[in-house]
């Protein structure tokens, strides 16, 4: 081998090594994990990560019950996650109005998500979030064989817990939201949730619903006091409030996620629509309140777009629903072949009217004022004290009036 040839071979090897290094560096950049912030921890968090691994996209998942506060901190520090999964769209609408979110157009099959899950009304509109988990509200759980009569139930019958790891107060807000929805219908409910001046907090629709719930609480001071001191999930080692809650309660106004609290006794829990049992009823079923966990993009990285597209697809949603026994807003996902699961899925994706959870839709400041007013209402009932409801609702209305316009990111709350 001549010296000239040896030099040529050496230069070729150098070029190949350099090119290889460039490929490695590029690959490392390309394989930087997609960062995801979500609400699921413990077993459900592990199940969610198993679903993500199946997509073949490197990721780092952070699950926390305080995702609202964690996301705000990350955004303010200039390091938001690539993907945030939030319970409801209140915060997401604000981030969209601040131009922090990336469009999801063409990243999900629009025809697979009906209203109100579909984040836009027309194909030409921008979509900023898509539901990746869904739950049904406007229902009541009871122990199998003890179905209640279709008439309002007394306070002593209800399992109520106001405790939570995050913002407390939402179990009570669910009652008021459901009362507004069943008494007034979806149109009035939707306007109230969006802060429309035509349906103020101080108006008859909201005030009368609130009075009905406060009247239920005043029936039993001991039950109201227990509710303040009780976690809505029950004892972590137990089977939820329905099966081992204090006071011998028999009915629970909880969403479909309550099944996870019941553990191995979940198959002994039946459900019915809440409207006939609400205080002041029985009302006809005007619509069902629904809630969900919605994914949004803070990054335009192709890997993040690919991951959210896979997660929102029928295949991704089916795998998530099967592995974690959760529900999807994707109408092509098949529910488990059990009566209760089929009933829930039918209400979530069928033809009946549905409305997003009002407090989840409201701006964070309004939602927090709502929760605080709920807690004050139940505390007054537990203490046997009078409640200045007009003053309470006036305070929440003032917070609502101070909020910026979040359109066009959020335009509708209920399906037609």
C-alpha positions in Angstrom: 0.0 0.0 0.0 1.5 3.3 -1.1 1.9 6.2 1.3 -0.4 8.3 -0.9 -3.1 5.6 -0.7 -2.8 5.3 3.1 -3.3 9.1 3.4 -6.4 8.8 1.2 -7.8 6.0 3.2 -7.2 7.9 6.4 -9.0 11.0 5.1 -12.0 8.9 4.0 -12.2 7.3 7.5 -12.0 10.8 9.0 -14.8 11.9 6.9 -16.9 8.9 7.8 -16.2 9.3 11.5 -17.1 13.0 11.3 -20.3 12.2 9.3 -21.1 9.6 11.9 -20.7 12.1 14.7 -23.0 14.5 12.9 -25.6 11.8 12.6 -25.3 10.9 16.2 -25.6 14.5 17.3 -28.6 15.0 15.0 -30.2 11.8 16.2 -29.8 12.9 19.8 -31.4 16.2 19.1 -34.2 14.5 17.2 -34.7 12.0 20.0 -34.9 14.6 22.8 -37.8 13.3 24.8 -41.2 14.9 24.5 -42.1 16.4 27.9 -45.7 15.8 29.1 -47.4 17.2 32.2 -50.6 15.4 33.2 -53.0 14.7 36.0 -52.5 10.9 36.4 -50.3 9.5 39.2 -49.8 6.1 40.9 -51.3 3.1 39.0 -53.2 5.2 36.4 -50.0 7.2 35.8 -48.1 3.9 35.2 -50.9 2.8 32.8 -50.7 6.0 30.9 -46.9 5.7 30.5 -47.4 2.1 29.2 -49.7 3.5 26.5 -47.1 6.2 25.6 -44.3 3.6 25.3 -46.3 1.8 22.7 -46.0 4.9 20.4 -42.2 4.5 20.1 -41.6 8.2 20.9 -39.2 9.1 23.7 -41.0 11.0 26.4 -40.8 12.2 30.0 -44.1 12.2 31.9 -44.8 14.2 35.0 -48.0 13.4 36.8 -49.3 15.6 39.6 -52.6 16.5 41.3 -51.5 20.2 41.2 -50.9 20.4 37.4 -52.6 23.8 37.1 -50.0 25.3 39.5 -47.1 23.4 38.1 -48.0 24.4 34.5 -48.3 28.0 35.5 -44.9 27.9 37.1 -43.3 26.3 34.1 -44.9 28.8 31.7 -43.8 31.7 33.8 -40.2 30.4 33.9 -40.2 30.1 30.1 -40.0 26.3 30.1 -43.4 24.9 29.5 -43.8 21.2 28.7 -44.3 20.2 25.1 -47.7 18.8 25.9 -50.0 19.7 28.9 -53.0 17.6 29.7 -55.5 19.6 31.8 -58.8 18.8 33.5 -61.1 21.1 31.6 -60.3 23.9 29.2 -60.5 27.0 31.5 -56.7 27.5 31.7 -56.1 26.3 28.2 -58.5 29.0 26.8 -56.4 31.6 28.6 -53.1 30.2 27.2 -54.6 30.2 23.7 -55.7 33.8 24.1 -52.1 34.6 25.0 -50.9 32.8 21.8 -49.0 30.3 23.8 -50.7 27.2 22.3 -50.0 25.6 19.0 -52.8 24.7 16.6 -53.9 21.0 16.5 -55.6 21.2 13.2 -55.2 18.0 11.2 -53.7 16.2 14.3 -56.9 14.4 15.1 -59.9 13.0 13.2 -62.5 15.6 13.7 -65.3 13.3 12.7 -64.5 11.0 15.6 -65.2 13.7 18.2 -68.8 15.0 18.4 -69.9 18.1 20.3 -69.1 19.4 22.9 -65.8 17.4 22.7 -64.9 18.7 19.3 -62.9 21.8 20.1 -64.1 23.8 17.1 -67.5 24.4 15.4 -66.3 24.7 11.8 -63.4 23.0 9.9 -61.8 26.4 9.2 -61.5 27.3 12.9 -58.3 26.6 14.9 -58.3 23.8 17.4 -56.1 24.2 20.5 -57.0 21.1 22.5 -58.4 17.6 22.2 -59.9 15.3 24.9 -57.8 12.3 25.7 -60.0 11.0 28.6 -63.7 11.6 29.3 -66.0 11.2 32.3 -69.8 11.5 32.7 -71.5 13.6 35.3 -75.2 14.3 36.0 -75.5 10.8 37.4 -76.0 9.2 40.8 -74.5 6.0 42.1 -76.3 3.6 44.4 -75.7 0.1 45.7 -77.0 -2.6 43.4 -80.5 -3.7 44.5 -81.2 -0.4 46.3 -82.2 1.8 43.4 -84.0 4.9 44.8 -87.4 6.2 43.7 -87.5 8.9 41.0 -88.0 11.7 43.5 -85.8 14.1 45.5 -83.7 12.3 48.2 -83.2 13.7 51.7 -79.8 15.0 52.9 -79.2 12.0 55.0 -79.2 9.8 51.9 -76.3 11.5 50.2 -72.6 10.6 50.4 -70.9 14.0 50.2 -67.1 14.6 50.6 -65.6 18.0 49.9 -61.9 17.1 50.5 -59.4 16.8 47.6 -55.6 17.0 47.0 -56.1 20.0 44.8 -58.7 22.8 44.8 -61.4 21.8 47.2 -65.0 22.8 46.6 -65.7 21.2 43.2 -67.9 18.3 44.6 -70.3 21.1 45.7 -70.0 23.1 42.5 -71.1 19.9 40.6 -74.4 20.0 42.4 -75.1 23.6 41.5 -74.0 23.1 37.9 -76.3 20.1 37.6 -79.2 22.0 39.1 -78.7 24.9 36.7 -78.5 22.5 33.8 -81.6 20.4 34.6 -83.7 23.3 35.7 -82.8 25.8 33.0 -81.5 23.7 30.1 -78.3 23.7 28.0 -78.6 27.2 26.5 -78.9 29.1 29.8 -76.3 26.8 31.3 -73.8 27.4 28.5 -74.2 31.2 28.7 -73.6 31.2 32.4 -70.5 29.0 32.1 -69.0 31.4 29.5 -69.7 34.5 31.6 -72.5 35.9 29.4 -74.1 39.0 30.9 -77.5 37.6 30.1 -77.1 34.9 32.7 -75.3 36.5 35.7 -74.5 34.8 39.0 -76.9 37.1 40.7 -79.8 36.2 38.3 -82.7 33.9 39.0 -81.2 30.8 37.2 -78.1 30.5 39.3 -79.5 31.9 42.6 -82.5 29.5 42.6 -80.3 26.5 41.9 -77.9 27.6 44.7 -80.8 28.1 47.1 -82.1 24.6 46.4 -78.7 23.1 47.2 -78.3 25.2 50.3 -81.7 24.1 51.4 -80.7 20.4 51.1 -77.6 21.1 53.3 -79.7 22.8 56.0 -81.8 19.7 56.4 -79.0 17.9 58.3 -76.3 19.9 60.0 -74.3 16.8 61.0 -74.3 15.6 57.4 -73.0 19.0 56.2 -70.3 19.0 58.9 -69.2 15.5 57.8 -69.0 16.6 54.2 -66.6 19.3 55.1 -64.3 16.8 56.9 -64.6 14.0 54.4 -62.4 13.2 51.3 -64.6 12.7 48.2 -62.7 9.5 47.5 -63.2 8.0 50.9 -60.6 6.0 52.8 -57.6 5.1 50.5 -57.8 1.6 51.8 -61.6 1.4 51.5 -64.2 1.2 48.8 -65.3 4.8 48.4 -68.0 6.7 50.3 -70.8 4.7 48.7 -69.7 1.4 50.3 -68.1 2.5 53.6 -68.7 6.2 54.0 -69.8 7.7 57.3 -73.4 8.1 58.3 -74.7 5.1 56.3 -75.3 7.1 53.1 -76.8 5.4 50.1 -76.5 7.8 47.1 -73.5 9.5 45.6 -73.6 12.4 43.1 -70.3 11.7 41.5 -68.9 11.3 38.0 -68.1 8.0 36.2 -64.5 8.3 37.7 -66.0 7.2 41.1 -65.8 3.6 39.9 -62.0 3.8 40.6 -62.8 4.6 44.3 -65.1 1.6 44.6 -62.3 -0.9 43.8 -63.4 -4.5 43.6 -66.9 -3.5 44.6 -67.4 -1.4 41.5 -69.5 -4.1 39.9 -72.0 -3.7 42.8 -72.6 0.0 42.0 -75.6 0.9 39.8 -76.2 4.3 38.2 -79.1 6.5 37.2 -79.6 10.0 35.9 -79.4 12.6 38.6 -82.3 14.9 37.5 -85.2 13.1 39.3 -83.2 13.0 42.6 -82.0 16.6 42.8 -83.5 18.9 45.5 -86.6 20.7 44.3 -87.2 18.0 41.6 -87.7 15.7 40.1 -86.7 17.3 36.9 -86.7 15.8 33.4 -83.2 15.0 32.0 -82.4 18.1 30.0 -78.7 17.2 29.3 -75.7 15.5 30.8 -72.8 17.3 32.2 -69.5 15.9 31.1 -65.8 16.4 31.9 -62.5 15.5 30.4 -58.8 15.8 30.4 -57.7 17.8 27.4 -54.3 17.7 25.7 -52.7 20.9 24.3 -49.4 21.7 22.6 -47.0 24.3 23.9 -44.4 23.2 21.4 -44.3 22.8 17.6 -41.7 20.0 17.7 -42.7 17.2 15.2 -42.3 14.5 17.9 -44.8 16.3 20.1 -47.2 16.6 17.3 -46.8 13.0 16.4 -47.4 11.9 20.0 -50.5 13.9 20.5 -51.8 12.6 17.1 -51.3 9.0 18.2 -52.9 9.6 21.6 -56.0 11.2 20.1 -56.4 8.5 17.4 -59.0 5.7 17.7 -56.2 3.2 18.2 -54.5 5.2 20.9 -57.7 5.9 22.7 -58.8 2.3 22.5 -55.5 1.1 24.1 -55.8 3.8 26.9 -59.4 2.8 27.6 -58.7 -0.9 27.7 -55.5 -0.7 29.8 -56.8 1.8 32.4 -60.6 1.1 32.3 -61.3 4.7 31.5 -63.7 6.3 29.0 -63.0 8.1 25.8 -64.8 10.9 23.9 -63.8 9.3 20.7 -67.0 7.9 19.3 -65.2 5.0 17.6 -63.8 3.6 20.8 -65.6 0.5 22.0 -66.6 0.4 25.7 -66.3 -2.7 27.8 -69.2 -5.1 27.3 -70.8 -4.5 30.7 -74.2 -2.7 31.3 -72.9 0.2 33.4 -69.9 0.9 31.0 -72.2 0.8 28.0 -74.6 3.2 29.7 -71.8 5.6 30.4 -70.3 5.4 26.9 -73.8 6.0 25.3 -74.2 9.2 27.3 -70.7 10.4 26.5 -70.6 9.9 22.8 -74.3 9.3 21.7 -76.9 11.7 20.4 -78.1 13.2 23.6 -77.3 16.8 24.6 -74.1 17.2 26.6 -72.4 20.2 28.3 -68.9 20.6 29.5 -68.4 21.0 33.3 -69.1 24.7 33.9 -66.3 25.3 36.5 -63.8 23.6 34.2 -64.7 26.0 31.5 -64.6 29.1 33.6 -61.4 31.3 33.9 -59.3 30.1 36.9 -60.1 33.2 39.0 -63.9 32.7 38.5 -63.6 28.9 39.2 -61.7 29.6 42.5 -64.3 32.2 43.6 -67.0 29.6 42.8 -65.3 26.9 44.9 -64.8 29.4 47.8 -68.5 30.3 47.7 -69.4 26.7 47.8 -67.3 26.0 50.8 -68.7 29.0 52.6 -72.2 27.8 51.9 -71.6 24.3 53.3 -69.7 25.8 56.3 -72.7 28.0 57.2 -75.1 25.1 56.9 -72.9 23.0 59.2 -72.8 25.8 61.8 -76.5 26.5 61.5 -75.7 30.1 60.5 -77.6 32.3 58.0 -76.1 32.7 54.5 -76.0 36.0 52.7 -76.4 34.4 49.3 -77.0 37.7 47.3 -73.8 39.1 48.7 -71.9 35.9 48.0 -73.0 35.7 44.4 -72.4 39.4 43.9 -68.8 38.8 44.8 -68.4 36.0 42.3 -70.1 38.2 39.6 -67.5 40.9 40.2 -64.7 38.4 39.6 -66.4 37.3 36.4 -66.8 40.8 35.1 -63.1 41.5 35.6 -62.0 38.6 33.3 -60.6 39.2 29.8 -62.3 38.0 26.6 -61.1 34.4 25.8 -62.8 34.2 22.4 -62.3 32.8 19.7 -60.5 29.9 21.6 -63.7 29.1 23.5 -67.1 29.6 22.0 -69.4 26.8 23.0 -70.0 24.6 26.1 -73.0 22.4 25.1 -73.8 20.3 22.1 -76.9 21.2 20.1 
